[in-house]
Amino acid sequence: MTQNRSKQGGKLYLIMMIVVVAITLLGSLITKLPLPDFGMTGDIAISEAIFLVPVLVILFMDRFEPLRGMKLRVIGMPTILWTMLLSLLLLPVMALLNLLTQFLVPNAAAAMLGASTSLPLWVSLLYFAVLPPVVEEFIFRGVLFQYFRPCGLWKTALLTGLMFGLAHLNLNQFLYAFVIGIFWTMLDEATGSIFSSMISHGIVNGLNVILMYIAVGNLPENLVGEVNQARTDVSSIVYLVVLAVIAGACAILAVMVIRHLAKIRGNEQKFRDALHGRDRLRGKDGRTFSPELLISLVIPIVFIGINIAMQ
């Protein structure tokens, strides 16, 4: 059954990536056609629907079996406050990884976030800090988590984090989405509720939107502009080193917060067992990879590689 579940998860991600990549390529080919303009909010809603619809179709075919194990426990105010702290700690980690990738590729999210400042703040928060966190957490820390969880927490965290990063289809967002996705998987396991990662995802996105509104007109489209001077500018090197130290410290504190959340949620022993690999189902082989899964991972990697080569 474990292998069947993980294989089904691989099929789901394969179908989802085929649909996403195909529509992305089709969209780039028909940009010159006189098609209706749905605006930024419409584009965001459509992009989330492109991810969600294939997942819902597969769930229907699988009789919604994974949803039966989805973590939907209500979380109280203490958990929410600690989750807020975790989200703040993840911001320097995200900033460092975002900056490092910009030595190779542009900032993929800066242009869209910058354009969002033309909208009322509440609209931007709705379409950046509410809709994507709900849809994406449902897919990656919800559905896919359930498909792979019998194989062990670490395998599930790394794999769903990898899937989450690759689904962005660009190197810039891939790296920080991959790492942050691992933290959010651990967060859900510690709290026993997918609502925690939805909240953290929403806070991270929301703070980035608010910061963009504050700094609009002062931020370059490619945030690595100043850091590119690091080869000749000592201050830039110092800045990068300081950011790396801060991000490292915040990552350690984030792990401590997740462990504390497991304790206050009554999941301390279960979470400790999962971290030490004692969480695989007894009598199961725990195999994770299938041909479908491997192909599903190769497709976005090739897509990203081609885009980098063409830049």
N, C-alpha and C positions, 0 to 999 in steps of 0.2 A: 504493500500500500504506500509506503514511503516513497519508493521509486516512482509509483504511478502518480503520486501527488506532485513530486518535483518535475516529472516529465510533463505533466499537464501545465505546471507553471511555466516551463520552457516554451510550450506551445502558445500559451497566452501571450507571453512577451514577444515571441516571434511574430505572431499575427499583428500585435499592436505596433511593432516597429516597422513591419512591412507597410501597414496602412499609413503610419506617420511619415516615413521616408518617401513613400509614393506620392502622398499629397503635397509634401514639401517640394519635391521635384516638379510635380505638376504645377504647383503655384508659381515656381520660378520661371516656368515655360510660358505661362499665360498672362504674365504681368502686363503685357502690352495690349491685351484684349480689353474692350470696353465693358468691364464687369462692374457690378455695383460696389461702392466703397462702404464697408461696414464700420469704418472708423477703428480707432485703437481698441475700444472696449469690445467691439464686435469681433475683432481679430483675436483678442485674448479668449473670449468665450468660445469661439470656434476652435482654437487650438486646444483648449481643455477638452472640448467635446470629441475632438479627434482621438485623444488618448482614452477617454472614458467609454465611448460607444463600443469599440472592439472588446473591452474588458467586460462590459455588461452582457454582450452577446455570448462570450465564452462562459461567463457565470451562468447564464440561462441554460446553456447546453450542459453544464456541469451540475445542473439543478441547485445552484447557489450553495453548494456544499461548503466552500471555504468561509462563507459568511457566518456559518454556525459557530466557528471558533474565534471570530473576530473579537478583539478586546474592546468592549463598549462600556466599561465601568465608569460611573460618574466620578469625577475628581473634585475634591473640595478646595477651599481657598488656600490652605497651606501648600498643597501640591501645585496649584496655579502660580503662587508666588515663587516657589523654588524653580518652577519651569521658566518663569520670567527671568530669573537670575541666570539660569542656564543659557537662555537665548542671548543675553547680553555677553556672556562669556564666549559664545560661539562667533560673535561678530569680528573680533580681531583675527581669529583663525580663518574665517571666510575672507577677510580683507587681505591677509597675507597670501593665501592661495590664489585669490583673484589677481593680485598684483604680479605674482610670479609667472602666471600663464601669459600675461600681457607683454612679456619679452618676446613672445612668439606670435601671438594673435591679439586682435583688438578686444576691447571690453564689449562683450556681446549684449550686456543688459543696459549699459550706460545710455545709449541712444534712446531706447524705449522709455527708460525711467525719466530721462530728460524731457522727452515729448509728453510724458504724463503730467508734467507740471502745468500744461495748458488746460487741464481738467480741474474741476473742484477737488479739493483734497479728499473728501469723503468718497468720491467716485473712484479715484485712484486706489484708495485703501480697499475698497470693495473688490476691485478687479485685480489687485496685486496681492493683497494681504488676507483676503477671505476666500475667493473662488479657487485660486491655484492650491493653497494649502489644503483645503477640504478635498478637492478632486485628487490631487497627487498623493496625499497621505492615505486616502482610501485605497488607491491603486497599489502603492509601493509598500507602505507600512501596514496595510490592511490585507488586501487580496493576495499579493505576491508573498507577503510575510507568512500567511497561512499555508501557502503551497509548499514553502521551503522550510518552515520552522521545525518539522520533525527531524531534519538533518542536523540540527544543532544551532545554537544562537549565533556563534561566530560566523559559521558558513552563511547563515541567513542575513546577518548584518552586512557582511562584506559583499555578498552577491546582490542583495536588493539595493545597497548603496551604489554598487557598480552600475546596475540597471538604471537607477535614478539619474546618475551622472551622465551616462551615455544617451539617455532619452532626451537630453537637452540639445544633442546634435552639434555641439561646438566644444572645442578644447577649453576655452575660457571658463565656461560654466561647469564643464564636466568635473574638473578637479575639486572645486569646493563643494559641488553638489554631492560628489562621491563621499567625501570625508564627512560632511554635515549629515548626510543620509545615514551613515553608520551611527553617529551620535543619536539621531532620532529613533533608529531601531532599538538601540539600547535603552533609550528613554521610555519607549512604549513597553518594553519588557520589564523595566524596573517599576513602572507605575501600574502596569496591567491595563492600560487604556490608550487607545489610539487618539483620544481627545488631547492628550498631552503633547504629542508631536504636531497635531494640527495647530494647537495654540502656539508652540514654539516656532513653527514654520511661519505662522501668521505674524508673530512679533518680529522675526528677522526680516521678513519682506516689508512689513509696515514701517519699521525703523529706517530701512533703506529708502523707502518712498519719502518719508518725512525729511530725512537728511538731504535728499535731492531737492525737495522744495525749499529747504533752508539755503542750500548752496547754489541754487540755480543761477546760471550766469557766471559762476566762478569755477565750475568744474569742467575740465576738458573732456571731450568725448572719449578719449583714450587716457585713462588715469595713469598709465605708465609713462606718460610724457616726461615728467621730471625724473623718474627713476631710470630712464634710459641714459641719463647722464652719469650713471654710477661708475662707468669706466674711467671718467676723468674727474668726477665731483665727489670728494670725500664725504661731504655732508649727506649725499644720497646713499652712500654705502652705510653710513652710520644709521640713517633712517630705516633702511631695510633690516639691519641687524637688530635695532631696537624693536621694530615691529615683530621680528621673528621671536625674540625673547618674550615679548608680551603675549604673543599668540601661543607659544609653548606653555607659558605659565597658565594662561586661560584654559588651555586644553586639559591640563592636569586638574585644575579646579573644576572643570566641567565634569570630568570623570568622578570626582569626589561628590559633586552635587547629585549625579545620577545614582551613585551608591546610597547617598542619604535619602533620596526619593524612594528607593527600594525599601529602605528601613521604615520610613514613616508610612509607607503603603502596606506594610506587613508582608513584603515579598523578599526580605533580605536573604533568607536561606535559599529560597528557590533561585534568586538571581545569582547568588554566589555559586551554586551548583552549575548554573548555565554558563557562567564565565569560565568555570574549570572543565567544561566539556562533559559534565555528567547529566546532560539534559536530552540526549538522544533517546528516542523511544526504544524500549527493550524489545529485542527480537527483530529489530529492523536493520537493514544493511546501511541505512543512512546515505546512500549514494545520492549525489546531487546533480551531476552533469548528465545531459542527454544530448543527442545530435541536434535536436530542436533548440535547446538552450545555447549551445555553442554557435549555431548559425545566427541566432537572434542577437548574440553579442558581436559577432563579426560584422553584421550589416551596419550598425551605427559607427563602428570603428573605421570601416572603409569609407563611409560617408564623410566622417570628420577628417580623415586623412586626405581625401580628394579635395575637400574645401581648403585645407591648409596649403596643399600643393598649388592650388589655383590662385591663391592670394598674392 
